[in-house]
């Protein structure tokens, strides 16, 4: 496992998916943002769910997804509803 899996919420599978969509470092993930990274993952894995989106945001913020603020969770849920397949 690499640099991305050192972040909270990022395991081997999500790290591999990020690599597949061209996000190979913590800096690239931060630049892309959770929403864009999730949209790219969704293109290769239609099962990408709200939990993966929240995990990505938590990774960027350096916290477990359960520790995201209510405002962030609400924003991500709205985004997910608009973009799920």
GIBEL-V966625 format. One record per helix or strand of 2 or more residues. SS is the DSSP state (H for helix, E for strand). FROM is the first residue (numbers start at 1). LEN is the number of residues. If there is no record, write none. Layout:
ss=SS from=FROM len=LEN
ss=SS from=FROM len=LEN
//
This chain:
ss=H from=4 len=3
ss=H from=12 len=9
ss=H from=26 len=19
ss=H from=50 len=12
ss=H from=65 len=3
ss=H from=70 len=14
//
